[in-house]
Amino acid sequence: MLAVTAAVGQRTGPRLAMVAGEASGDLLATLLLGGLKARWPGLTAQGIGGPKMISLGFDAWWPQDRLAVFGYVDALRHYREISGIRTQLAERLLTNKPELFIGVDAPDFNLGLEERLKSAGVPTVHFVSPSIWAWRGGRLDKIRRSADHVLCLFPFEPAIYEKAGIAATYVGHPLADHIPLDVPRAAARAQLGLADDVSVIALLPGSRRSEINYIAAPLLQAAALLARERPALRFVLPVAPGLRALLDPLIAAHAPGLPLTLLDGQSHTALAACDLTLIASGTATLEAALFKRPMVIVYKLSPISWWLMKRLSYQPWVGLPNILLNRMNHNDGELRVIAKGERRTPGGTGGDFIVPELIQDAATPAAIADQARAWLDDSARCLRVSARFADLHQRLRQNTAQRASDAIALLLGR
């Protein structure tokens, strides 16, 4: 009888609710959802998600791009709409309570929703720790009120939560499981029709409209500068869904005639095929590191958003590869605030910057091209950074789907 009951439980599976904002959240949620469905084939999930989640049977009540904002100004501009969605979603979930809610990243949206659900008796999991070790460490109190459990992507995070009295588990990063240890460069180039002996630069200006507005132009202008000096260079640019119409006029204005291949998504193919990437700060920089690629990180916000973020930051880096390779040697749970003398140097190069960061006013086309040139002309440096990224890949490769589903099973009592 017990065996029959267990089999029925596996077949029916739990009913979960999830919220994932923007493209990176869609990818992370999809990798998690795949692991949960492997454990409970009859699992159902609904809420807010993107096309990858929907391909696994996720019931998206709102599309994830409704939550894709960039910086304080963009968030304020869309506050009324986003707040309305959160209110409607909470009411719908409280009317028909799921067995568990999983908020995937998007902390400004998800933590408030989780707090309301948790207070009503719905177990809550936050997947992807907010960057409390980078800025806004005061959110720990909010996280304690909101999440029954935090699933952490990086090994130094659980100690921070343990000191704050918050249950947390290191599950590794699902992208480290998903991306192969050995980069399929030849296959990616064949897929994109690129010769093996040409130098290829991947341009990744971001997956949100506001990122494109601030970052695409300087990347394209830098590419145009490099192409004039080195006509043999080739460029690829993965285009996130719905952004082609925004990018086409920028390409025509800033890089006419550039030997550029636009890709429908396929950012991983582009990273596998390239020799170097010029890339917007965010999850994509970790993906580039997992593909063992040298990079120039570019980050631009509205002046107000940048001023606020700079005042609240704890460290000189904004790019995940620099943050992780500097922090993973400190696993004691301390929230270290950097001294004023340790603030980032102009251009974000040298010292503990494993890869260069060009932020705000420093992100000029000439500076981006200079840093790209430095990578292209120093193969030994490229090999050194590739080796460091390979070690990072191994440390983050933890079978995240299994670890996460184990933690969630304990919460569900299944």
C-alpha positions in Angstrom: 0.0 0.0 0.0 2.9 2.4 0.8 4.5 1.7 -2.5 1.2 2.4 -4.3 0.8 5.7 -2.4 4.4 6.7 -3.2 3.9 6.0 -6.9 0.7 8.0 -7.0 2.6 10.9 -5.3 5.3 10.8 -7.9 2.7 10.7 -10.7 0.6 13.6 -9.4 3.5 15.7 -8.2 3.3 18.9 -6.2 1.6 22.1 -7.5 4.1 24.9 -7.3 4.0 28.6 -8.1 7.1 30.4 -9.5 8.1 33.9 -10.6 11.2 34.4 -12.9 11.9 37.9 -14.2 13.9 38.6 -17.5 15.8 36.2 -19.7 18.4 35.1 -17.2 15.7 34.2 -14.6 13.9 32.2 -17.3 17.0 30.1 -18.0 17.8 29.5 -14.3 14.1 28.6 -13.6 14.0 26.2 -16.5 17.1 24.3 -15.4 15.6 24.1 -11.9 12.2 23.1 -13.2 13.7 20.3 -15.3 15.3 18.8 -12.1 12.0 19.1 -10.2 10.1 17.4 -13.0 12.6 14.6 -13.2 11.9 14.0 -9.5 8.1 14.5 -9.7 7.0 13.9 -13.4 3.5 15.0 -12.5 4.6 18.4 -11.1 2.7 21.4 -12.2 4.0 25.0 -12.0 2.3 28.4 -12.7 2.9 32.1 -12.2 5.3 34.3 -14.2 7.9 32.9 -16.6 9.5 33.0 -20.0 9.5 30.9 -23.1 12.0 28.3 -21.9 9.8 27.6 -18.8 6.7 27.5 -21.0 8.4 24.8 -23.2 8.5 22.6 -20.0 4.8 23.0 -19.5 4.9 26.0 -17.1 1.6 27.9 -17.0 2.6 31.6 -17.5 -0.2 33.9 -16.2 2.0 36.9 -17.2 5.1 36.9 -19.5 8.4 37.4 -17.7 9.4 40.4 -19.8 6.8 42.4 -17.9 9.3 42.4 -15.0 12.4 43.2 -17.0 13.6 46.6 -15.8 17.1 48.0 -15.5 18.1 50.4 -12.7 16.2 52.6 -10.4 14.8 55.0 -13.0 13.4 52.2 -15.2 11.9 50.6 -12.1 10.2 53.8 -11.0 8.9 54.3 -14.5 7.1 50.9 -14.5 6.4 50.8 -10.8 2.6 51.1 -11.0 2.3 48.3 -13.6 4.7 46.0 -11.8 3.1 46.6 -8.4 -0.3 45.9 -9.9 0.9 42.6 -11.3 2.3 41.6 -7.9 -1.0 42.4 -6.2 -3.0 40.4 -8.7 -0.7 37.5 -8.5 -0.7 37.4 -4.7 -4.5 37.5 -4.6 -4.7 34.7 -7.1 -2.2 32.5 -5.2 -3.9 33.2 -1.9 -7.2 32.2 -3.3 -5.9 28.8 -4.5 -2.7 28.2 -2.5 0.2 26.3 -4.0 2.1 23.8 -2.0 5.3 25.9 -2.4 6.3 29.2 -3.9 9.7 29.6 -5.6 10.9 33.2 -6.4 13.7 33.0 -8.9 16.0 36.1 -8.6 14.1 39.4 -9.1 14.3 40.2 -5.4 12.6 43.6 -5.5 9.5 41.8 -6.9 9.7 38.4 -5.3 10.7 39.2 -1.7 7.6 41.3 -1.1 5.4 38.6 -2.7 7.1 35.9 -0.7 6.6 37.8 2.6 2.8 38.0 2.0 2.6 34.3 1.0 4.7 33.1 3.9 2.6 35.1 6.4 -0.4 33.2 4.9 1.2 29.8 5.5 2.6 29.1 2.0 6.2 27.8 2.2 8.6 30.0 0.3 11.9 29.4 -1.4 14.1 32.1 -2.8 16.4 30.7 -5.6 19.4 32.9 -6.3 20.6 34.9 -3.3 20.3 38.7 -3.7 23.7 40.2 -4.0 23.8 41.2 -0.3 27.6 40.7 -0.4 27.9 43.3 -3.1 25.4 45.9 -1.9 22.3 46.4 0.2 23.2 44.0 2.9 20.3 45.4 4.9 18.0 43.2 2.9 18.9 40.3 5.2 16.0 41.4 7.5 13.6 41.4 4.5 14.8 38.0 3.4 14.3 36.5 6.9 10.7 37.7 6.8 10.1 36.5 3.3 11.9 33.2 2.6 11.7 29.9 4.5 14.8 28.8 2.6 17.4 30.4 0.3 19.0 28.3 -2.5 22.5 29.8 -3.0 24.5 29.7 -6.2 27.8 30.5 -4.7 29.7 28.7 -1.9 30.4 31.7 0.3 26.8 32.7 0.6 25.3 30.1 3.1 27.7 31.3 5.9 26.3 34.8 5.6 22.7 33.5 5.9 23.6 31.2 8.8 25.0 34.1 10.8 21.7 36.0 10.1 19.6 33.0 11.2 18.2 32.2 7.7 18.1 28.6 6.4 20.2 28.3 3.2 21.7 25.7 1.0 24.6 25.9 -1.5 23.3 24.2 -4.6 25.9 25.4 -7.1 25.1 27.2 -10.3 22.8 25.4 -12.8 24.7 27.0 -15.7 27.9 25.3 -14.6 26.1 22.0 -15.0 24.5 23.0 -18.3 27.6 24.4 -20.0 30.2 21.8 -21.0 33.6 21.8 -19.3 35.2 21.5 -22.7 34.0 24.3 -24.9 32.6 23.1 -28.3 34.4 25.9 -30.3 34.7 24.0 -33.6 31.1 22.9 -33.6 29.8 26.4 -32.7 31.8 27.9 -35.5 30.6 25.4 -38.0 27.0 26.1 -36.9 27.5 29.8 -37.5 29.5 29.4 -40.7 32.6 30.9 -39.3 36.1 29.8 -40.4 38.3 28.3 -37.7 41.2 30.7 -38.4 39.4 34.0 -38.1 39.2 36.1 -34.9 35.7 36.5 -33.7 34.3 38.9 -31.2 30.9 38.4 -29.6 28.9 41.5 -28.7 26.4 41.0 -25.9 24.8 44.3 -25.0 22.1 42.7 -22.7 18.6 41.3 -22.9 16.5 44.2 -21.7 15.4 47.3 -23.7 17.0 49.7 -21.3 20.3 47.8 -21.4 20.3 48.1 -25.2 19.5 51.8 -25.0 22.6 52.5 -22.8 25.1 49.8 -23.8 24.6 48.8 -27.5 25.9 52.0 -29.0 29.3 52.1 -27.3 29.8 48.4 -28.0 29.0 48.9 -31.7 31.2 51.9 -32.0 34.1 50.0 -30.4 33.5 47.2 -32.8 33.6 49.6 -35.7 36.9 51.0 -34.5 38.4 47.6 -34.2 37.1 46.5 -37.7 38.7 49.6 -39.3 42.1 48.6 -37.8 41.7 44.9 -38.3 39.5 44.1 -41.3 39.8 40.4 -40.8 37.8 40.5 -37.6 34.3 39.0 -37.5 31.5 39.9 -35.1 28.4 38.1 -33.8 25.6 39.5 -31.8 22.9 37.4 -30.2 19.6 39.2 -30.2 17.2 38.6 -27.3 13.5 38.0 -28.3 11.7 41.2 -29.4 14.8 43.4 -29.5 15.7 43.2 -33.2 13.7 46.3 -34.1 15.5 48.2 -31.4 19.0 47.1 -32.5 18.7 47.5 -36.3 18.7 51.3 -36.3 21.6 51.4 -33.7 23.7 49.1 -36.0 22.9 51.3 -39.0 23.8 54.5 -37.1 27.0 53.3 -35.3 28.4 50.4 -37.2 27.3 50.5 -40.9 29.1 47.9 -42.9 30.4 46.0 -39.9 31.1 42.3 -40.6 28.4 41.3 -38.1 26.2 38.3 -37.9 23.0 38.8 -35.9 21.8 35.6 -34.2 18.3 34.8 -33.0 19.2 34.2 -29.4 22.0 31.6 -29.4 24.1 33.4 -26.9 25.8 30.2 -25.8 26.7 29.4 -29.4 28.2 32.8 -29.8 30.2 32.5 -26.6 31.5 29.1 -27.6 32.5 30.3 -31.1 34.2 33.6 -30.1 37.7 34.5 -29.1 36.6 37.5 -27.0 33.4 39.0 -25.9 32.4 42.7 -25.2 29.6 42.2 -22.7 27.1 43.9 -20.5 27.5 43.2 -16.8 25.1 40.6 -15.5 24.5 36.8 -15.6 25.9 36.7 -19.1 29.4 37.5 -17.8 29.3 34.3 -15.7 28.2 32.4 -18.8 31.2 33.9 -20.6 33.5 32.8 -17.8 32.0 29.3 -17.9 32.8 29.3 -21.6 36.4 30.3 -20.6 36.3 33.4 -22.7 38.2 36.7 -22.1 35.9 39.6 -21.9 35.5 43.3 -21.5 32.6 44.1 -19.1 30.6 47.2 -19.9 28.0 48.7 -17.6 26.0 51.8 -18.0 22.9 53.1 -16.2 21.0 56.3 -16.0 23.1 58.9 -14.0 20.7 58.8 -11.1 20.7 54.9 -10.9 24.5 54.8 -11.1 24.9 57.4 -8.3 22.6 55.5 -6.0 24.2 52.1 -6.8 27.7 53.4 -6.4 26.9 54.9 -2.9 25.5 51.5 -1.7 28.2 49.2 -3.1 30.6 47.3 -0.8 33.3 46.4 -3.3 35.1 47.7 -6.3 33.8 45.2 -8.8 30.4 44.9 -10.6 31.2 41.9 -12.9 30.5 38.4 -11.6 33.8 36.9 -12.7 35.7 39.5 -10.7 33.5 39.3 -7.7 33.5 35.5 -7.6 37.2 35.0 -8.1 38.0 37.6 -5.4 35.4 36.5 -2.9 35.5 32.7 -3.1 38.7 32.6 -1.0 36.6 34.2 1.8 34.0 31.7 3.0 33.4 33.0 6.5 30.2 34.8 6.0 31.5 38.3 6.6 29.8 41.2 4.8 33.0 43.2 4.0 32.5 46.9 3.2 35.4 48.2 1.2 37.3 51.2 2.4 37.2 54.4 0.4 40.7 53.9 -0.8 39.7 50.5 -2.3 37.1 52.0 -4.5 37.4 51.0 -8.2 40.1 52.5 -10.2 39.1 54.4 -13.4 38.4 51.8 -16.1 38.4 48.9 -13.6 41.7 47.3 -14.7 44.8 45.9 -13.0 45.0 44.9 -9.3 42.2 42.4 -8.5 40.4 42.9 -11.8 40.8 39.6 -13.5 38.9 41.0 -16.5 38.5 44.7 -17.2 35.3 46.6 -16.3 34.4 49.8 -18.0 31.6 51.5 -16.1 29.5 54.5 -16.8 31.6 57.4 -18.0 34.6 55.1 -18.5 32.7 53.0 -21.0 33.7 55.0 -24.1 34.1 53.3 -27.5 37.8 54.1 -27.5 38.4 52.6 -24.0 36.4 49.4 -24.9 38.4 49.0 -28.1 41.7 49.5 -26.2 40.8 46.7 -23.8 39.7 44.4 -26.6 42.9 45.1 -28.4 44.9 44.2 -25.3 43.2 40.8 -25.2 43.6 40.1 -28.9 47.4 40.8 -28.7 48.2 38.8 -25.6 47.5 35.1 -26.1 49.3 34.1 -22.9 47.0 36.3 -20.8 44.0 34.7 -22.5 45.3 31.3 -21.5 45.8 32.3 -17.9 42.3 33.7 -17.5 40.9 30.6 -19.2 42.6 28.4 -16.6 41.1 30.5 -13.8 37.7 30.2 -15.3 38.0 26.5 -15.7 38.7 26.2 -11.9 35.7 28.4 -11.2 33.6 26.1 -13.5 34.6 23.0 -11.5 33.8 24.7 -8.2 30.3 25.8 -9.3 29.4 22.4 -10.9 27.4 20.8 -8.1 24.4 19.1 -9.8 22.2 22.0 -8.9 18.9 20.4 -9.9 19.5 17.4 -7.6 20.7 19.6 -4.7 17.8 22.1 -5.1 15.1 19.4 -5.4 16.5 17.7 -2.3 16.1 20.9 -0.3 12.6 21.6 -1.7 11.5 18.0 -1.0 12.4 18.5 2.7 10.2 21.6 2.8 7.4 19.8 1.1 7.7 16.7 3.3 7.8 14.5 0.2 
